[in-house]
Amino acid sequence: MRIALVIYGSLDMLSGGYLYDRTLVAVLRAVGDSVEIISLPWRNYLRSLGDNFSPDLRRRLLGLEVDIMLQDELNHPSLFLLNRRVREQISCRVVSIVHLLRSSLNHPAWQNSFYRSVERRYLSGVDGLIYNSATTGREAERLLEGSLAQKRKSLVAYPGCDRLNPQISDEELKHRALDGPLRLLFLGNVIPRKGLHIALKALERLPSDQWTLTVIGNPRAHPDYARAVSRQMAQAGLAPNVQFAGILPDRELSTVMKASDVLVMPSSYEGYGIVYAEAMGFGLPAVGTTSGAAGEIITHGCDGFLVSPGDTVALASHLTELTQNRLLLVEMSLAARNRYQSLPTWEGSMNAIRAFLINLVADVAL
């Protein structure tokens, strides 16, 4: 197949969505498909809307000689009108990869009303939809109001969780859980949606000698928020217990995950949450929230906990329980590792996407 992929910036960007896109491109190229990357510049939302009126971008899309034009749904403000203008003049199928709907996030009501309008118009203008979770699919189809959704072929293709190839024995899990303070891990960019400030607020309720927290992720993704977190830690006296490790290569990331006890990432919303699944491979019970798709990975009270967004009291209660009941931590660590073994692999999910695309191309030929 001949494929184009429209993204913002570079495939090397550090996020779950870009990891998904990057892995898909690698799999497609490995089996002989050609994939051309169409990179649009990062701009704010309003300036991105102007891309719909760009003669250069229109000519570039019309000049593509491909069977499939894949688009990361993140690019919807740049394409929500332009797709309709070019589709009548191109023979390829247009397929959107939907990781996280902007209108699913916690914006002011008037903003979300605007975002819903733009995203609805974008989603209704493509031929196929690839969702990273059933939750994302339900949100998109709710946005499309039933009949519009039924006119488009769709696929739920979960991210894989086997990138880090975790290796840890039952005995190692048991020994780790019974030894020392509770070693907590936060794995995500330091941005408000990921909820680091919520985790820290909950940890104020725990004795400082009972826990440590390692934060892995880009500390410069939202400088104002990072400064607010620093002030929060200083005021609460938490700084000695918290280590910011920054962005780590996979080998070092695996080492830290293997030495941790619990993943804590109380996000306000996750379209899926690859880190929950990856952490479970190292036997880490995962703590997420009831908003978004974390519940598709985490079984509350079995291999992790789900709390309402912002509920620091419930979060502190669950962490306290694990500090005081290490046999429960052992049980949940083993359950987390077992849950990981039932989750999709990257190879399986990406091959399912390729089969979906082949079927779309075949429909065109017919």
C-alpha positions in Angstrom: 0.0 0.0 0.0 1.0 3.6 -0.5 0.2 5.6 2.6 0.5 9.2 3.8 0.4 10.2 7.5 -0.5 13.7 8.5 0.9 14.8 11.9 2.0 17.9 13.8 5.7 18.2 14.2 7.8 15.1 14.3 7.1 11.4 14.9 9.8 11.5 17.6 7.6 13.5 19.9 7.3 12.0 23.4 3.7 11.0 24.0 1.6 7.9 23.9 -0.1 9.1 20.7 3.2 9.7 18.9 4.5 6.3 20.1 1.4 4.7 18.6 1.8 6.5 15.3 5.6 5.8 15.2 5.1 2.1 15.8 2.4 1.9 13.2 4.7 3.5 10.6 7.5 1.1 11.5 5.3 -1.9 11.1 3.8 -0.7 7.8 7.3 0.0 6.4 8.6 -3.3 7.6 6.1 -5.3 5.5 6.9 -3.2 2.4 4.3 -0.4 2.5 5.5 3.0 1.6 4.6 5.7 4.2 5.1 9.4 3.5 5.0 11.8 6.5 3.2 15.1 6.0 4.3 17.3 8.9 2.3 20.4 9.8 3.8 23.1 12.1 2.8 23.3 15.7 0.6 26.4 16.3 -2.1 27.3 18.7 -5.6 26.1 18.0 -6.9 29.3 16.4 -3.9 29.6 14.1 -4.2 25.9 13.1 -7.7 26.6 11.9 -6.2 28.8 9.2 -4.5 25.8 7.7 -7.8 25.0 6.1 -7.4 28.0 3.8 -3.7 27.3 2.9 -3.3 26.9 -0.9 0.1 25.2 -0.3 -1.3 22.6 2.0 -4.3 22.0 -0.3 -1.9 21.5 -3.3 0.2 19.2 -1.2 -2.7 16.9 -0.2 -4.1 16.9 -3.8 -0.7 15.9 -5.1 -0.4 12.8 -3.0 -0.3 9.5 -4.9 -1.5 7.2 -2.2 -4.1 4.6 -1.4 -4.7 5.8 2.2 -4.3 9.2 3.8 -3.9 8.6 7.5 -4.4 11.6 9.8 -3.7 11.9 13.5 -6.9 13.3 14.9 -4.8 15.8 16.8 -4.6 17.6 13.5 -8.4 18.1 13.3 -8.3 21.9 13.5 -6.1 22.1 10.4 -8.2 19.7 8.4 -11.9 19.9 9.4 -12.8 22.0 6.3 -9.9 21.2 4.0 -10.7 17.4 4.0 -14.1 18.2 2.4 -12.5 20.4 -0.2 -10.0 17.8 -1.4 -11.9 14.6 -1.0 -13.9 15.2 -4.1 -10.7 15.4 -6.1 -8.7 12.5 -4.6 -9.2 8.8 -5.0 -7.6 7.6 -1.7 -9.4 6.9 1.5 -9.1 9.3 4.4 -8.7 7.6 7.8 -8.3 9.3 11.2 -6.4 7.8 14.2 -8.2 9.1 17.3 -6.1 9.0 20.4 -7.8 11.7 22.5 -10.7 14.0 21.6 -10.0 17.6 22.6 -13.7 18.0 23.5 -13.4 15.2 26.1 -11.1 17.3 28.2 -12.0 19.6 31.0 -12.3 22.9 29.3 -14.8 25.7 30.0 -18.2 24.9 28.6 -18.1 27.5 25.9 -14.7 26.2 24.7 -15.8 22.6 24.6 -18.9 23.6 22.7 -16.7 25.1 20.0 -14.3 22.2 20.1 -17.2 19.7 19.7 -18.4 21.6 16.7 -15.0 21.5 15.0 -14.3 17.9 15.9 -17.7 16.7 14.8 -17.3 18.3 11.4 -13.8 16.8 11.1 -14.8 13.2 12.1 -17.8 13.3 9.8 -15.5 14.1 6.8 -13.4 11.0 6.9 -13.9 7.5 5.6 -12.6 5.5 8.5 -11.8 5.8 12.2 -9.2 4.0 14.3 -9.7 4.3 18.0 -7.1 3.6 20.7 -9.7 2.4 23.1 -13.4 1.5 23.4 -13.9 4.6 25.5 -12.5 6.9 22.8 -14.7 5.1 20.3 -17.8 5.7 22.4 -16.9 9.4 22.8 -16.4 9.9 19.1 -19.6 8.1 18.1 -21.5 10.1 20.7 -20.1 13.2 19.0 -21.2 11.9 15.6 -24.7 11.2 16.9 -25.3 7.7 15.8 -26.3 7.8 12.1 -23.2 9.7 11.1 -21.0 7.2 13.0 -22.7 4.2 11.3 -21.6 5.5 7.9 -18.0 5.2 8.7 -16.0 2.0 9.2 -14.1 1.9 12.5 -11.7 -0.2 14.4 -10.6 -0.3 18.1 -6.9 -1.0 18.1 -5.4 -0.8 21.6 -1.8 0.3 22.0 0.6 -2.5 22.7 2.2 -2.8 26.2 5.2 -4.9 25.4 7.6 -2.2 24.2 9.9 -2.6 27.3 9.8 -6.4 27.4 9.6 -6.5 31.2 11.3 -9.4 33.0 10.6 -9.9 36.7 9.9 -13.1 38.7 7.3 -13.8 41.4 10.0 -13.9 44.0 11.4 -10.5 42.9 7.9 -9.0 43.1 7.4 -10.4 46.6 10.8 -9.3 47.9 10.3 -5.8 46.4 6.9 -5.3 48.0 8.1 -6.2 51.5 11.2 -4.1 51.5 11.5 -0.4 52.5 9.2 2.6 52.0 6.5 2.5 49.3 8.3 3.5 46.1 5.8 5.4 44.0 6.3 6.2 40.3 4.7 9.0 38.3 5.2 8.5 34.6 4.0 11.3 32.3 4.8 14.7 31.2 4.6 17.4 33.9 1.3 18.9 32.7 -1.9 19.6 34.6 -4.0 16.8 33.0 -1.6 14.1 34.3 -2.4 15.1 37.9 1.0 15.3 39.6 -0.4 18.0 41.8 -3.2 15.7 42.9 -0.8 12.9 43.7 1.3 15.3 45.8 -1.7 16.7 47.6 -2.7 13.1 48.6 0.9 12.4 49.7 0.7 15.2 52.2 -1.5 12.9 54.2 1.1 10.1 54.5 4.0 10.1 56.9 7.1 11.2 55.0 9.1 8.1 56.1 6.6 5.7 54.4 7.0 6.7 50.8 9.2 8.1 48.0 8.1 9.4 44.6 10.0 9.3 41.3 8.7 11.5 38.5 9.7 10.5 35.0 8.6 12.8 32.1 9.3 16.1 30.5 9.5 18.8 33.2 9.5 21.6 30.6 6.3 20.6 28.8 4.3 23.2 30.8 6.8 25.6 32.6 4.1 27.5 34.6 2.7 24.3 35.9 6.1 22.9 36.8 6.8 26.0 38.8 3.5 25.7 40.6 4.3 22.0 41.5 7.7 23.1 42.8 6.0 25.7 45.1 3.5 23.1 46.2 6.3 20.7 47.2 8.2 23.4 49.0 5.2 24.6 51.0 4.2 21.1 52.0 7.8 20.0 52.8 7.6 17.2 50.2 10.7 18.0 48.2 13.1 15.6 50.0 10.8 12.7 49.1 10.4 13.5 45.4 13.0 12.9 42.6 12.5 14.4 39.2 14.3 12.0 36.7 13.3 13.8 33.5 13.0 11.9 30.3 14.8 8.5 30.4 15.8 6.1 27.6 14.0 2.7 27.7 16.7 0.8 29.4 16.9 3.3 32.4 13.1 3.5 32.4 12.8 -0.2 32.8 15.3 -0.2 35.7 13.3 2.4 37.6 10.0 0.6 36.9 11.5 -2.7 38.1 12.6 -1.0 41.4 9.2 0.7 42.0 6.1 -0.5 43.8 3.1 1.4 42.5 2.4 3.6 39.5 0.4 6.7 40.5 -1.0 8.9 37.7 -4.4 10.4 38.7 -5.0 12.0 35.3 -8.1 14.1 34.8 -8.6 12.1 31.5 -6.8 9.5 29.5 -7.8 8.3 26.0 -6.1 5.0 26.9 -3.1 5.2 29.2 -0.2 3.2 27.8 1.8 3.8 31.0 -0.7 1.9 33.2 -0.4 -1.2 31.0 3.4 -1.0 30.7 3.8 -0.6 34.4 1.7 -3.7 35.1 4.3 -5.6 33.1 6.7 -4.9 36.0 4.1 -5.9 38.6 3.1 -2.3 39.5 -0.5 -1.8 40.6 -1.7 1.2 38.8 -3.7 4.1 40.2 -5.7 6.1 37.8 -9.1 7.8 37.7 -12.6 6.9 36.7 -12.5 9.5 33.9 -11.5 8.2 30.5 -10.2 4.8 29.6 -8.1 3.8 32.6 -10.9 1.5 33.7 -10.3 -0.6 30.5 -6.9 -1.5 32.0 -7.3 -1.2 35.7 -9.6 -3.4 37.8 -10.3 -1.5 41.0 -9.1 -3.3 44.1 -7.5 -6.1 42.1 -4.5 -4.8 40.1 -4.8 -1.1 41.0 -7.2 1.6 42.1 -9.6 4.0 40.3 -10.5 7.2 42.1 -12.6 10.2 41.0 -10.6 12.9 39.4 -9.3 15.3 42.1 -10.2 13.0 45.0 -7.1 13.3 47.1 -8.7 11.8 50.2 -9.5 8.5 48.4 -6.1 8.5 46.7 -4.4 9.0 50.1 -6.5 6.2 51.6 -5.5 3.7 49.0 -1.8 4.6 49.2 -1.9 4.4 53.0 -3.5 0.9 52.7 -0.6 -0.3 50.6 2.0 1.2 52.9 0.5 -0.6 55.9 -0.5 -3.9 54.2 2.4 -5.2 52.3 0.8 -8.6 51.7 -2.0 -6.8 49.9 0.7 -5.1 47.8 2.2 -8.5 46.9 -1.2 -9.8 45.9 -2.0 -6.7 43.8 1.5 -6.8 42.2 1.0 -10.3 41.1 -2.5 -9.5 39.8 -1.0 -6.5 37.9 1.6 -8.7 36.2 -1.2 -11.2 35.3 -3.3 -8.5 33.8 -0.4 -7.3 31.7 -0.1 -10.8 30.1 -3.7 -10.5 28.8 -3.2 -7.1 27.2 -2.6 -6.6 23.4 0.9 -6.5 21.9 2.0 -3.9 19.5 2.4 -6.4 16.7 -1.1 -7.7 17.1 -2.7 -4.2 17.2 -0.7 -2.8 14.3 -1.4 -5.8 12.1 -5.1 -5.4 12.8 -4.8 -1.8 11.6 -3.1 -2.8 8.4 -5.8 -5.4 7.7 -8.4 -2.7 8.3 -6.6 -0.4 5.8 -6.3 -3.1 3.2 -10.1 -3.8 3.4 -10.8 0.0 2.9 -8.5 0.0 -0.2 -10.3 -3.1 -1.5 -13.7 -1.4 -1.1 -12.4 1.5 -3.3 -11.3 -1.0 -6.0 -14.7 -2.6 -6.0 
